[in-house]
Amino acid sequence: MKADADLSGGPFGQKTLSRRSMAVAAFSTIVEWYDFTLYLYLATVLSRVFFGGGEGSLATVLGGFAVAYLMRPLGAAVFGHVGDRHGRRRMMLLSMALMTAAMLATAMMPTYAVIGPAAGWLLLLLRCVMAFSVGGEYTGVVAYLMEGAHRKRRGLVTSSAAAASELGGLLAAGVSALTVNALAPDALDAWGWRIPFLFGAALAGMVLLARATLEESPEFERQVLRRSVPERPLQQVLRNHRAAIGRGFAISALGSITYYVGITYVPAFVTASGVMIESEALWLSTAAAFMVIFVTPFVGALSDRIGRRPVLLCVSALAVLVPAASFAAMGEGSYGAALIGALLLASLGGAVSAVGAVATAEQFPGEGRLTGLALGATAATAVFGGLAPFVAQLLVEGTGWRAVPGVMIAVVAACVLPVFVKTPETRPTG
């Protein structure tokens, strides 16, 4: 049985959203990824500003990122319930409002030099608030785009959320690089680090205003018309879609580890390895972001043409073979090897994100879709996204083996590959 929104026929079954609403929804993911990748790109700076810069401070910053990420499933469950019960539009407005407040508060934070260790705890608290708000953000946008797109272009349209999110990562890398290069180290640590966060808060505020004009999802309108809006989305999904939750978890596990270890962890990796200084590592990330943006629409369109399952099988096989060699090459000290390795990993991460966006959303019918994504996709992101960079750094420091992060990706890919072999095709054929 297919699990996608083929189940949502009727008068709203073929209705599509306006191009304006689709564009606002897709490009609003820029804010989410800007903030989270900004935190990782500035990890070494934040380790000095909020944790004093002593031994183990970088690991502490990455550990804080991992702990905060555990709030994502809780936020996804809360916002998913709102989206399933009261509409996708209301959910996306609430999540963006909270994100705006969290980013502005981060930009105004006192530092370690002012209040001592309490600064680190405050940073962790705001990371938790941000993770909670982001919990339902990406899955909500993905579901909204998939439900509002033409059936034969779901993969391409939904992949735009992944491409736009990488624009956020690109923006974070560019703003970080400009800030780091424009300021002396003392000025950067004293006040310059606030600039990228203030920029993010302003960006979030503009997106919040734009979201106020969004239409409601045709899928939710169909549910309202048919009076099929679930009263208890969590119970409904757990009772009827446990297998879909597992498949969503597997897809998101691969997407998360290829993105957060294969892309956003790379600047910290090459900096800690002594291959590059901070500013050079950030420009490397910029090149990787361009590669993700380039790859994503092609893979999304390919999944519309040949199906989600063949693309998932292909990218998971590549994820077994490519990452370990890429990280080993990046750790050798050659700029050229670092660039090639980073671009290969970015291509892989972009491909997985492109097909994973639509494939996870199609695992569930419209009723309870956001809650199902919260239980499956977002839970996997918390484990394989938030924890993975922290674990990778600890393993590199403990073993001295530069290929360890790539081996982590390969192990996850090998584990989910059998799941993809048995995953039913969800691409609409009618």
FIKE-697971 format. One record per residue: residue in three letters; z, x, y of N, C-alpha, C in turn. Coordinates in steps of 0.2 Angstrom, whole numbers, plus 5000, padded with zeros to 4 digits. Example, Ala and Ser with C-alpha at 12.3 -4.5 7.8 and 13.67 -1.06 7.14 Angstrom:
2
ALA503950664972503950624978503950664984
SER503550644989503650684995503950645000
! end
This chain:
430
MET500050044994500050005000500050045006
LYS499650035011499650065017500150045021
ALA500450095025501050085029500950085036
ASP500250085038500150085046500150015049
ALA499950015055499949955058499349905057
ASP499049915051498549865048498949805047
LEU499549805046499949745045500049705052
SER499849735057499949695063499249665066
GLY498949625062498349585064498549535069
GLY498149485069498249425073497949435080
PRO498149395085497849405092497949465095
PHE498449505094498549565097498349625093
GLY498149615087497949665082497449715085
GLN496949695088496449735091496549755098
LYS497049725101497149735109497349805110
THR497049835115497149905117497449905124
LEU497849965125498149975132497649995137
SER497849985143497350015148497450085148
ARG496850115151496850195151497450225155
ARG497650185161498150205165498850215161
SER498950155157499650155154499550215148
MET499050225145498950275140499050345143
ALA498750355149498850415152499550435154
VAL499850385157500550395159500950405154
ALA500950375148501350385142501250455139
ALA500550465138500450535135500650595139
PHE500550595146500750645150501450655152
SER501850595151502550595152502850645147
THR502550655141502950705137502950775139
ILE502550785145502650855148503350865150
VAL503750815153504350835155504850855149
GLU504850815144505250835138505150905136
TRP504550925135504450985132504551045137
TYR504451025144504551075149505251095149
ASP505751045148506451065149506651105142
PHE506451085136506651115130506351185129
THR505751185131505451255130505651305136
LEU505851275142506151315147506751345145
TYR507151305142507851335139507751395135
LEU507251395130507051445126506751505129
TYR506251485134505951545137506451585142
LEU506951545144507451585149508051595145
ALA508051605138508651615134508951675136
THR508651725137508951795138509251795145
VAL508951755150509251745157509851705156
LEU509851645153510451605152510951635149
SER510851685144511351715140511751765145
ARG511451785150511851825155512151775160
VAL511851725163512051685168512651645166
PHE512651615159513151575157513651595152
PHE513451655149513951685144514051755145
GLY513951785151514151855153513651905150
GLY513251895146512751945144512951995139
GLY513551985136513852025131513452025124
GLU513752065120513452065113513551995110
GLY512951975107512951905104512851845108
SER512751865115512651805120512051775118
LEU511451805117510851775115510851725109
ALA511251755104511351705098511751645100
THR512251655105512651595107512151545111
VAL511751575115511251525118510851485113
LEU510551525108510151495103510551445099
GLY511251465098511651425094511851355098
GLY511851365104511951305109511351255108
PHE510751285108510151245107510151205101
ALA510451245096510451215089510951155089
VAL511551165091512051115091511851055095
ALA511551065101511351005105510750965102
TYR510351005098509850965094510050915089
LEU510650925087510950885082511050815085
MET511050815092511150745095510450705095
ARG509950735094509250705094509250645089
PRO509450655083509450595079509850535081
LEU510450545084510850495087510550465093
GLY510250505097509850475103509250435100
ALA508950455095508350425092508550355089
ALA509150355086509350295083509550245088
VAL509850265094510050215099509450195103
PHE508950245105508350215109507850185104
GLY507850205098507450165093507650095092
HIS508250085092508550015092508249975098
VAL508350005104508149975110507449955110
GLY507050005108506249995107506049945102
ASP506449945097506249895092506449825093
ARG507049815097507249755099507049725106
HIS506949775110506849755117506149775120
GLY505849815116505149835119505149915120
ARG504549935119504350015120504450035127
ARG504249985132504250005139504950015141
ARG505449975140506149975142506450035139
MET506250055133506550115130506350175133
MET505650185135505450245138505650245145
LEU505850195149506150195155506850225155
LEU507250205150507950225150507950295148
SER507550315143507650385141507450435147
MET506850415151506650465156507150465162
ALA507550405163508050405168508650455166
LEU508850455160509350505158509150575158
MET508550585156508250655156508250685163
THR508050635168508050665175508750685177
ALA509250645176509850655178510150725175
ALA510050735168510250795165509950855168
MET509250855169508950915172509250925179
LEU509350875183509550895190510250925189
ALA510750895185511350925184511350995182
THR510851015177510851075175510651125181
ALA510251105185510051145190510651165195
MET511051115196511651125200512251155197
MET512251175191512851205187513151265190
PRO513851275190514151335192514051385186
THR514051445187513851495182514551535179
TYR514451575175514951615172515351655177
ALA514951685182515251725187515751685192
VAL515651615192516051565196516651535192
ILE516551515186517051475182517151505176
GLY516851565174517051595168516751555162
PRO517051565156516851535150516651455150
ALA516951425155516851355156516151335157
ALA515751385160515051375162514651365155
GLY514851405150514451395144514551325141
TRP515151305141515351235138514951185142
LEU514951185149514551135153513851135151
LEU513551195150512851205148512751165142
LEU513151175137513151145130513151075131
LEU513651045135513650975136513050945139
LEU512750975144512150945147511550955142
ARG511551005138511051015132511150955128
CYS511750935126511850875122511550815125
VAL511750805131511450745135510750745135
MET510450795136509650805136509350785129
ALA509650815124509450805117509550735115
PHE510050705117510150625116509550585119
SER509450605125508950565129508250575126
VAL508150645124507450665121507350635114
GLY507950615111507950585104507350535103
GLY507350485107506850435106506250445110
GLU506250495114505650505119505050515116
TYR504950565112504350585109504050535104
THR504550515099504350465094504150395098
GLY504450385103504350325107503650325110
VAL503450385113502750385116502250385110
VAL502350425105501850425099501750355097
ALA502250315096502150245093501850205098
TYR501950215105501650175110500950195110
LEU500750255110500050275110499650245104
MET499950255098499650235092499550165092
GLU500050125094499950045094499450025099
GLY499350065105498850045110498150075109
ALA498050115105497450145104496950105099
HIS496250115100495850085096495950115089
ARG495850075084496050095077495650155074
LYS495050165077494650225074494750285078
ARG495150285084495350335088496050355088
ARG496450325083497150335084497350405083
GLY497050445079497250515078497150555085
LEU496550545088496350585094496850565099
VAL496950495100497350475106498050495105
THR498350485099499050505098499150575098
SER498650615096498750685097498750705104
SER498550665109498650685116499350695118
ALA499850655115500550665116500750735114
ALA500450765109500650835107500350885112
ALA499650865114499350915118499750915125
ALA499950855127500250845134500950885134
SER501250875128501950905127501850985128
GLU501251005125501151085126500951105133
LEU500751055137500651065144501251075147
GLY501751035145502451055147502751125145
GLY502551145139502751205137502351265141
LEU501751245142501351295147501651295154
LEU501851245156502051235163502751275163
ALA503151265158503751305158503651375157
ALA503251395153503051475153502851495159
GLY502351465163502151485169502651485175
VAL503051435175503551435180504051485179
SER504251495173504751545171504451615172
ALA503851625170503551695172503451715179
LEU503251665183503251675190503951685193
THR504451645191505051655194505351725192
VAL505251745186505551805183505151865187
ASN504551865188504151915191504251915198
ALA504351865202504451865209505151885211
LEU505651885207506351895209506551965206
ALA507051995210507352055207507852025202
PRO508052065197508552045192509152015195
ASP509452045200510052015203509951945206
ALA509451945209509251875213509151825207
LEU508751845202508651795197509251765193
ASP509751815192510351795189510851755194
ALA510751775200511251735205511051665207
TRP510351655208510151595210509451575208
GLY509051625206508351615204508251565198
TRP508651575193508551535187508651455189
ARG508851435194508951365196508251335198
ILE507751375200507151355203506751315197
PRO506651345191506351305186506651235184
PHE507251235184507651175182507551125188
LEU507551145194507451095200506751065200
PHE506351115198505651085197505551035192
GLY505851045186505851005181506150935183
ALA506750935186507050875189506550835193
ALA506250865198505750835202505150805198
LEU504950835193504350815189504650755185
ALA505250755182505450695179505550635183
GLY505750645189505850595194505150555195
MET504650595196503950565197503750535191
VAL503850555185503650525179503950455178
LEU504650455180505050395180504750345184
LEU504550355190504150315194503550285192
ALA503150335189502550315186502650265180
ARG503150275176503250235170503450165172
ALA503650155178503850085180503250035180
THR502650065180502050025180501750015173
LEU502050045167501750035161501749965158
GLU501249955154501149885151501649895144
GLU501749835142502149835135501649845130
SER501849875124501449895118501149825115
PRO500549825114500249765111500549745104
GLU500849795101501149785094501849745095
PHE502249765101502849725102502649655105
GLU502149655108501949585111501749545105
ARG501449565100501249535094501949505090
GLN502449555090503049535087503349475090
VAL503349485097503649425101503349365100
LEU502649365100502249305099502349275092
ARG502449315087502549295080503349285078
ARG503749295083504449295082504649335076
SER504349395076504549445070504949505072
VAL505149505079505549565081506149565077
PRO506249625074506849625069507549625073
GLU507949585070508649585073509049645072
ARG508949665066509349725064508849785061
PRO508549815065507949865063508249915058
LEU508849945059509149995055509149965047
GLN509449905047509549875040508849865037
GLN508349845041507749825038507349885036
VAL507349935040507050005038507350035032
LEU508050035031508350065026508250025019
ARG508149965020508049915014507349925012
ASN506849925016506149915014505749985014
HIS505950035018505450085019505850155018
ARG506250165013506550225012506050285010
ALA505550265006505050315004504650345011
ALA504550295015504150315022504650355026
ILE505250345026505750395029505650465026
GLY505650465020505550535017504950565018
ARG504350535019503750565020503750585028
GLY504050545032504050555039504550625040
PHE505050625036505450685036505050745035
ALA504650745029504250805027503750825032
ILE503450775035502950795040503250825046
SER503750795048504150825054504450885053
ALA504650905047504950965045504451025046
LEU503851015044503351065044503151065052
GLY503051015055502951015062503451045066
SER504051035065504651065069504651145068
ILE504651165062504751235061504151275063
THR503551245062502951285065502951285072
TYR503251235076503251235083503851275086
TYR504451265083505051295086505151365084
VAL504951385078504951455076504351495077
GLY503751455076503051495077502851495084
ILE503151455089502951455095503451475100
THR503951425101504451435106504951495105
TYR505051515099505551565097505251635098
VAL504551635099504151695099504351745105
PRO504451715111504651755117505351795116
ALA505851755113506451785112506451835106
PHE505951825101505851875096505551935098
VAL505051935102504751995104505152035109
THR505551995113505952035118506552065114
ALA506852035110507452055106507252115102
SER506552115099506352165095506052225099
GLY506052225106505852275110505152285111
VAL504752235108504052245109503752235116
MET504152185119503952165126504552155130
ILE504452165137504952145142504952065143
GLU505452035146505451965147504851935150
SER504551965156503951945159503351945155
GLU503251995151502652005147502751955141
ALA503351935138503351885133503251815135
LEU503351805142503251735144502451725145
TRP502151785147501451775148501051765141
LEU501351795136501151785129501251715127
SER501751685129501851615127501351565131
THR501151595137500651555141499951555137
ALA499851605134499151615130499251565124
ALA499851565121499951525115499851455117
ALA500151435122500151365125499451345126
PHE498951385129498251365129497951355123
MET498151395118497851385111498051325108
VAL498651305109498851235106498451185109
ILE498451185116498051125119497351125117
PHE497051185116496351185113496251155106
VAL496751175102496651155095496851075094
THR497351055097497650985096497050935096
PRO496650915101496250865100495750865095
PHE495450925093495050935088495350915081
VAL495950935080496250915074496450845073
GLY496650815079496750745079496150705078
ALA495550725081494950685079494750695072
LEU494850755069494650775062495050725058
SER495650715059496050665055495750595056
ASP495450575061495150515062494550505057
ARG494250565056493550565053493650575045
ILE494150615043494250635036494850605033
GLY495350585037495950555035496550605036
ARG497150575037497750615038497950665032
ARG497950635026498150675020497750735019
PRO497050745020496750805019496950855024
VAL497050835030497250885036497950905034
LEU498350865032499050885031499050935025
LEU498650925020498650975015498351045017
CYS497851035021497551105024498051145028
VAL498351105033498851145037499451165034
SER499751135029500251155025500151215021
ALA499551215018499351275014499251335019
LEU498951325025498951385029499651405031
ALA500151355032500751375034501151415029
VAL500951415022501251455017500951525018
LEU500351535020499951605020500051645026
VAL500051605032499951645038500551675042
PRO501151635042501651655047501951715045
ALA502151735039502551795038502151855040
ALA501451865039501051915041501051915049
SER501051865052500951855059501651885062
PHE502151865060502851895063502851965061
ALA502651985055502752055054502352105059
ALA501752075060501252105065501552105072
MET501852055074502152055081502752095082
GLY503052115076503652155077503552225076
GLU502852245076502652315075502652355081
GLY502652325087502652355093501952365097
SER501452335094500752335097500652275101
TYR500452275107500352215111499752175108
GLY499252215106498652175103498852135097
ALA499252165092499552135086499952075088
ALA500352085093500852025096500351965098
LEU499851985102499451925104499051895099
ILE498751925094498451895089498951855084
GLY499551885083499951845079500251785082
ALA500351785089500551725093500051675093
LEU499451695094498851645094498751615087
LEU498851645082498751615075499351565074
LEU499951585076500451545075500451485079
ALA500151485085500051435090499551385087
SER498951415084498451375082498751325076
LEU499151355072499451325066499951265069
GLY500351285073500851235076500551185079
GLY499951195083499651145086499251095082
ALA498951125076498651085071499151035068
VAL499751065066500251015062500450965067
SER500550985073500850935078500350875079
ALA499650895079499150845081499150795075
VAL499050815069499050765063499750735062
GLY500250775063500950745062501050685066
ALA500850685073501050635077500850565075
VAL500150565073499950495071500150485063
ALA500250535059500350525052501150495051
THR501550525055502250495055502350425057
ALA501950405063502050335066501650285061
GLU501150305057500850265053501250255046
GLN501750285045502150275039502450205039
PHE502550175045502950115045502550065049
PRO502749995047502449945050502749935057
GLY502449895061502649885068503449875069
GLU503649825065504349805065504749855062
GLY505249885067505649935065505350005065
ARG504750015068504450075068504850135071
LEU505150125077505450175080506150195077
THR506450145074507050165070506850205064
GLY506250185061506050225055505850295057
LEU505550305063505450375065506050415067
ALA506550375069507250405071507550435064
LEU507550395059507850415053507450475049
GLY506850475050506450525046506250585051
ALA505750565055505450625059506050655064
THR506450615067506850655072507450685068
ALA507650665063508150695059507950765057
ALA507250765054506950835052506950875058
THR506750855064506750895070507350925072
ALA507950885071508550915072508750975068
VAL508550975062508751025057508251085057
PHE507551065057507051125057506751145064
GLY507051105069506851125076507351155079
GLY507951125080508551155083508851205080
LEU508951205074509351255070508851315068
ALA508251305067507851355065507751425069
PRO507751415076507751475080508351515079
PHE508951485079509551515079509651555072
VAL509451515066509451545060508951605059
ALA508351595062507951655062508151715066
GLN508551705072508751765075509351795071
LEU509751755068510351785064510051825058
LEU509551795055509251835049508851895051
VAL508551895057508151955059508752015061
GLU509251995064509752035066510152065060
GLY510252025055510652045049510252085044
THR509552075044509152105039508752155042
GLY508552155048508052195051507352185049
TRP507252135045506552115042506252075047
ARG505652095050505352065056504952005053
ALA504751995047504351945044504851885042
VAL505451885043505951835041505751765044
PRO505651765051505451695053504851665050
GLY504351705049503751685045503851655038
VAL504351695035504551675028504851605028
MET505251595033505551525034505051475034
ILE504551485038504051435039503651425032
ALA503551475029503151475023503551435017
VAL504251445017504651415012504651335014
VAL504751315020504651245021504051215020
ALA503451255021502751225020502751215012
ALA502951265008502851265001503251204998
CYS503851185001504251124999503951065001
VAL503651055006503350985008502650975005
LEU502351035003501651025001501550974995
PRO502050974990502050924985502050854987
VAL502450844993502550774996501850754999
PHE501550795002500850775005500350765000
VAL500450794994499950784988500050704986
LYS500650684986500750614984500750564990
THR500650584996500750545002500050495002
PRO500150435003499550385003499150395010
GLU498550385010498150395016498350335020
THR498450345027498650295032498050285037
ARG497550315037497050305042496650245041
PRO496650205046496350135046495550145044
THR495350105039494650105037494250045039
GLY494549995042494249935043493849935050
! end
